[in-house]
Amino acid sequence: MTSKRNLLDNFRIVLCQTSHPGNIGAAARAMKTMGLSRLYLVSPASFPDAHATVMATGAAGLLQSATVCDTLEQALEGCALVIGLSARKRQLSHELLPARQATERAVSVASSQEVALVFGTEMSGLSNAELDLCQLLAMIPANPEFSSLNLAAAVQVMCYEIRMASLDQDAMQTAKTGQLATSEELENFYRHLEEVLIQIGYYNPEQPKKLMQRVRRIYARANLEKEEVNILRGVLKLTVSPRVIGSKTGMKKPAEQTTSESSPATKIAD
């Protein structure tokens, strides 16, 4: 069974476009108190920064080992589950769970694969484009009359919930036997799907509306495994195959239908 230490090492805390370096330092300190150590920064306004080091208070090592990325896609490479933090229900939203339930699911995945918790900017949270890269949203059930937590406080709460969930040995057993598809595998699938939908005339990129966002939500709820993504991409490839496109029904005719009734059907090799 995966040890608690190795399990916590499978978590990434990802901060997107953080405005104030002090918040980065405070978030690093929050992580260290709960045993998490992998900090990813996406286009921070100022980093490295002396104020971040001051606010880290004993967790400067996490800042030194932090991974700085230009895009969120880079920060999520290799992750099988991406959870975005949101303070509210979004239109066309993903599944939204309270922090405790979300981290219990995250721990079950982290027993064998990597998980990312993604936090947005201090002022506006995660953008729609950033949300599209998440499979699940989590919210901290704070006082509805004053529900705004600062960034480091939100990181502290989520890291605490991760640590508590990791203490439950039963939560370390994954519900599925297969490996979940990684973030980049899912993004490649979504790009492939969009290309096919355009080719068959179902999706007009000039008038996109919200079709692809809805499609992403459908597949995000499925928690697709690697093999399942491969199957779906195989179907997509066949969908636009010239042999299939040339058929009125989209299906290849059985061999016996292409021969006369008086002639024996010719066996077609696989």
N, C-alpha and C positions, 0 to 999 in steps of 0.2 A: 504494500500500500504506500502511496505517496506520503512522505513526511510533511508535517506542517510547514517546515522551513522551505522545502522545495515547492510546495503548493503556493505559498505566498510569493515566491520568486516568479511564479507564472503570471502575476498580476502587473499590469502597467497602469500608472496614473498619468493620464494625458491632459495637459493644460493647453488650451487653444488661445493663441493671441492674447496672452495675459498682458494687461496694461501696466500694472504696478509691480516692479521687481520684488517688493516686500512681500507680496502675496505668494510669489514663487517660493521664497524662503520659508514662510510660515507653513505653506503646504508641505514642503519637504520635512519640516519638523513634525507635522501631524502624521506623515507617513511613517517616519522612523519610530515614533512612539507605539505604533501598532505592528511593526515588523515588516513593513513593505519598503522596498528600496529602489524600485525601477521607475524613474521619473522621466517622462517625455514632454518636451516643450515644442509646440508648433508656432513658429513665427512670433516669439515673445518680443514685446516692444523694447526691452532692454535686458540683455543677459549675455555674459555674466555681469553682475552688478554688485557693488559693495553692500547696498541696502538688502539685497537678497541674502547675502552671507550673514549679516547681522541678525536678520529675522529668523534664520535657520536655527540658531541657538543650539549648537551641538550636532546639527545634521548637515554641516557643510560638505561632508563627504558625498551626500546624495546629490548636491548641486554639482560637484566636480564630476560625478559619473553620469549626470543627466544627458540624455540624447536630445539634441536640438534638430528639428526637422523643418523643412520648408512647407510641407503639406501634411494634412491629416492622413492622407493615404499612406505616406511613408511611415508615419508613426504607428499605423495599424498593421503593417506587414507581418504576416505570420500569426495573427490573432484569429482564434476560432469563434470568439464571442466579443462583441463590442456593445457596451452599455453606455448610453448617453444620459447625463444628468439633466433633468428638466424640472422647473418649478411649477409647470402648468400642463394641462392637457392641450395637445396641439391638434390643429385641423389635419386630417389624413394621418393621424399619428400611428406610431407603432404600438405594440402592447406596452402598457404603462403599469409598472409594479411599484409598491412601496419599497423603500431601500432594503428592508430585511429580506423580503421575498426575492428581490433581484439579486442580492449578494449570495443567497443560498443557491440559486441557480448558477451563479458565476463560479462558486466554489466547486460545484459538481463538475463543471467543465475544466476548471483549473487543475483538477487532479491529474490531467493528462495533456492539456493543451493551454495555450496562452489566452489571457483575457485582458481587455482594455476597458478602463473606466474613463470616459471622456467628459471633461468639464469645459464649458464655454467661457466667453469673456465675462468680466465682472459686471458690465452694464447690461448686456443683451443676451447672455447665454449662448447656446449653440444656434448657428444659422441653419436654414433649411438644408443647404448643401451638406453641412456637417451631420445633420440628423439622418440624411439619406445613407450615410455610411454606418449607421448603428442598426443593430438587430433588435434592440430592446431599449426602452427608456425606464429610468428609475427616478423616483421622487422621494424627497425626505418629508414625511408627514408632520410639518411644523405647524405652529399656531396659524390658522387661516387668517387671523386679523393682522398678523405680522410675520409673514412666512419667508422673508428674504434673509438668507444666510450669506455671509461673506465667503469668498472662495475657499480660504483655508479652513473655515468651520465646516463647509460642505465636505471637503476632502477628509477632515477628521472623522465626521460621522460615518462616511462610507468605508473608510479604512477600519474603523471600529467594528462595523457590521461584518466586514470581510473576516476580520480576526475571530469574531465570535462564531461565525458560520464554519470557519476552518476547524474549530474545536469539536464540532460534531462529526465524528468519524463516518457516520452513515451518509453524510452529505458529500463525501468524497467519492462515492460510487456513481459513475455516470449512468444516466437513464438509458443511453443508447450504447450499442456495442461498437459502432463505427466511429471513426474520427470525423469531427465536424469540419466542414469546409472553412478555409481561412478567409480573411477579409479580402485579400487580393483575388482568390479563386472566385468568390462571389461577385466581385466587381467585374472580372473578366466575363463571367456568365451574364451579368446584366448588360454589358456592352454587346455581347453576342446576341442576346435576346432582342435588344433594341434594333440591331442591324437587320435581323430576320423580320421583325415586325414592320420595318420600313420597306423591306424588299417585297413582302407579300401584300403591301398596301393597307395594313391595319393601323399603322402609326404614322402620322404626318409630323415630322420634326419642326415644320414651319408653324404648326398650330399644336404644340405639345400638350397644352392644358396640364392635367395632372396624372396622365395615364401611367407613366413610368414610376411615379411616386407610389401609386396604388399597387402596381405590380411588385415593387420592392417590399411593400408592407406584407403582401400575401406570402412571399417566399421567406421573409424574415420570421414570420410566425411558424414556419415549418422546421426551423433549425436544421437546414440541409447538411447532410453528410457529404464527404468528398465524393464517394461513389455515386450518390444521388445527383450531384452537380454534373458529373461525367455523363450520366444517363441523359439528363436534360439537354446537355450540349450535343450529345449524339443525335437526339431527336431534332434539335434545331438545325444541325448540319444536314440531316436527311430532308428536312422540310424544304430547303432551298436547293436540293440536289436537282440537276437537270433532268434526271430520269423520273423524278417525282413531279417536277413542275410541268413536264410534258404530258402528264396523265390528267384526264378530266377529273377523276376522283381523287387524285393525289396518292393513289395506291398502285403498286405494281400488280399487273394481272397474273393470276395463277397460270402455270404453264399449260394446263389442260384447256384453258379458255382460248388459247392462241392457236390451237390445232383443230383440224376438222374432226368431226365425229367418227369418220371412217379410219382415221389414223391414230395410232397409239401416241399418247402424250410423250413428248421428249423431256427427259429429266434434265433439269438445269442444275449444274454444279453449284454448291454454295460458294 
